[in-house]
Amino acid sequence: MQTETSTRDRIVVAAARLLQRQGYVGTGIKQIATESQATLGSIYHFFPGGKEAVAVAAIRYSDQEFAALLREALDGEDDPAEAVLSCTRQLAAGLRESGWIDGCPVTAAALETLGADSEIQQACADALNGWEGLVRDKLLRCGFPAGEARELATTVISAVEGAEVTAQVNRSEEPLLAAGRQLARLVRSYGIGAPRAAVDEARSPHA
């Protein structure tokens, strides 16, 4: 059982990296097999639906991987503006270290399947909505009204997604860093700071 689980994990991780770097159309089932050191029979054993089924699993894996990074960045700063800025800085650094090839894990697949009522498109939508939810929850904890938190979260994720593609094309961190600065300024313009618990703790004479 451990061997089977390990093989499936290798297939998913390899597919996730390939999709991230060359998209769904540019990734073949044989390439996934080669990169994961698995046989085609193993791939169809775990994913009877073939390439599309592998892609869905890979996108969901990448979704959780990026969500963990986003959550860590958001939780690492009490101030919501600084949290957003931290996210863009981490993404910029990661993109530079990858040689500008490891961009958003769902963008390529999402664009290639637009208009298709497919599991891939749904997995991409779920990923983007989930990331927005993480930003929204951070803003809600900081005291933002629900409606504004929702719209700001959509703005943050949309801007970051676009900036990441621009950074890749230009092989420069600046689009992401600039987006981070402007998003932080936007968040600060609401005049709402750290979460209430953090403020109360900072004011406490026993802190």
C-alpha positions in Angstrom: 0.0 0.0 0.0 2.8 2.4 0.8 4.4 1.8 -2.6 1.1 2.5 -4.4 0.6 5.7 -2.4 4.1 6.8 -3.1 3.7 6.1 -6.9 0.4 8.1 -7.0 2.0 11.0 -5.1 4.9 11.0 -7.6 2.5 11.2 -10.5 0.5 14.0 -9.0 3.6 16.1 -8.0 5.3 15.6 -11.4 2.1 16.5 -13.2 1.6 19.6 -11.0 5.1 20.9 -11.9 4.7 20.2 -15.6 1.3 21.9 -15.7 2.7 24.9 -13.8 5.6 25.3 -16.3 4.1 24.3 -19.7 0.3 24.2 -19.3 -2.2 21.4 -19.9 -2.0 21.3 -23.7 1.8 21.2 -23.6 1.9 18.3 -21.1 1.6 14.8 -22.4 0.7 11.7 -20.4 4.0 10.0 -21.5 5.9 13.0 -20.2 4.1 12.7 -16.8 5.1 9.0 -16.7 8.7 9.8 -17.4 9.0 12.6 -14.9 7.3 10.6 -12.2 9.2 7.4 -13.0 6.0 5.6 -13.3 4.6 3.4 -16.0 1.6 4.3 -18.2 -0.2 1.4 -16.6 0.3 2.9 -13.2 -1.0 6.2 -14.3 -4.2 4.6 -15.7 -4.5 2.4 -12.6 -4.7 5.5 -10.3 -6.4 7.7 -12.9 -8.7 5.8 -15.2 -9.8 9.1 -16.7 -6.4 9.6 -18.1 -4.7 13.0 -18.6 -7.6 15.1 -17.5 -8.0 13.1 -14.3 -4.3 13.5 -13.5 -4.5 17.2 -14.3 -7.4 17.7 -11.9 -5.5 15.9 -9.1 -2.4 18.0 -9.9 -4.3 21.3 -9.8 -5.9 20.4 -6.5 -2.4 19.5 -5.1 -1.0 22.8 -6.4 -4.0 24.6 -4.9 -3.3 23.3 -1.4 0.4 24.0 -1.8 -0.1 27.6 -2.8 -2.8 28.0 -0.1 -0.3 26.9 2.5 2.2 29.6 1.3 -0.5 32.2 1.2 -1.8 31.3 4.7 1.6 31.4 6.2 2.3 34.8 4.7 -1.1 36.2 5.8 -0.7 34.8 9.3 2.8 36.1 9.6 1.8 39.7 9.9 -0.9 41.2 12.2 -1.4 44.2 9.9 -3.4 43.2 6.8 -1.6 45.6 4.5 1.8 44.2 5.6 0.4 40.7 5.2 -0.5 41.4 1.6 2.9 42.9 0.9 4.6 39.9 2.5 2.6 37.6 0.1 3.8 39.4 -3.0 7.4 39.6 -1.8 7.5 35.8 -1.2 5.9 35.1 -4.6 8.5 37.4 -6.3 11.4 35.7 -4.5 10.1 32.2 -5.4 9.5 33.2 -9.0 13.1 34.6 -9.3 14.6 31.5 -7.7 12.8 29.2 -10.1 14.3 31.0 -13.1 10.9 32.6 -13.8 9.2 29.3 -14.7 7.2 28.4 -11.5 4.4 30.9 -11.8 0.8 30.5 -10.7 -0.1 26.7 -10.5 -3.5 27.1 -12.1 -3.2 30.0 -14.6 -2.1 28.1 -17.7 -4.6 25.3 -17.2 -7.4 27.8 -16.5 -6.8 29.8 -19.6 -6.5 26.7 -21.8 -9.8 25.4 -20.6 -11.9 28.6 -20.7 -15.4 28.0 -21.9 -15.2 24.3 -21.2 -17.5 22.8 -18.7 -14.8 20.5 -17.4 -13.4 19.2 -14.1 -10.2 21.1 -14.8 -12.0 24.4 -15.1 -13.9 23.7 -11.9 -10.7 22.7 -10.1 -9.1 26.0 -11.2 -12.2 28.0 -10.1 -12.1 26.2 -6.7 -8.5 27.1 -6.3 -9.0 30.8 -7.0 -12.1 31.0 -4.8 -10.3 29.3 -2.0 -7.3 31.7 -2.2 -9.8 34.6 -2.1 -11.4 33.1 0.9 -8.1 33.1 2.8 -7.5 36.8 2.1 -11.1 37.6 2.9 -10.9 35.7 6.3 -7.7 37.7 7.1 -9.5 41.0 6.4 -12.5 39.9 8.4 -10.3 39.1 11.4 -8.9 42.5 11.1 -12.3 44.2 11.3 -13.2 44.8 7.7 -16.9 44.7 6.9 -17.9 41.5 5.1 -18.8 43.1 1.8 -15.6 45.2 1.6 -13.5 42.2 2.7 -15.0 40.1 -0.1 -14.3 42.7 -2.8 -10.8 43.5 -1.5 -9.9 39.8 -1.5 -11.1 39.4 -5.1 -9.0 42.5 -6.0 -5.9 41.2 -4.2 -6.0 37.7 -5.8 -6.8 39.2 -9.3 -4.0 41.7 -9.1 -1.5 39.2 -7.8 -2.4 36.7 -10.6 -1.9 39.3 -13.3 1.3 40.7 -11.7 2.8 37.2 -11.5 2.3 36.6 -15.2 3.8 40.0 -16.0 6.7 39.2 -13.8 7.3 36.0 -15.6 7.1 37.6 -19.1 9.5 40.4 -18.1 11.7 38.2 -15.9 11.5 40.8 -13.2 10.2 40.9 -9.6 9.1 44.4 -10.0 5.5 43.8 -11.3 4.8 41.7 -8.2 6.5 44.1 -5.8 4.7 47.1 -7.3 1.4 45.3 -7.1 2.1 44.5 -3.5 2.9 48.1 -2.6 -0.3 49.4 -4.3 -2.5 46.7 -2.8 -1.0 47.5 0.7 -1.8 51.2 0.1 -5.3 50.3 -0.9 -5.8 48.1 2.2 -4.4 50.9 4.5 -6.8 53.4 2.9 -9.6 51.8 4.8 -8.0 52.8 8.1 -8.4 49.4 9.6 -5.4 47.8 11.2 -4.4 44.6 13.1 -6.9 42.1 14.4 -8.8 43.1 17.6 -7.1 40.4 19.7 -3.6 41.6 18.6 -4.5 45.3 19.4 -5.9 44.3 22.8 -2.8 42.3 23.6 -0.5 45.1 22.6 -2.4 47.5 24.9 -2.5 45.2 27.8 -0.3 46.3 30.7 0.7 42.6 31.2 1.8 42.2 27.6 
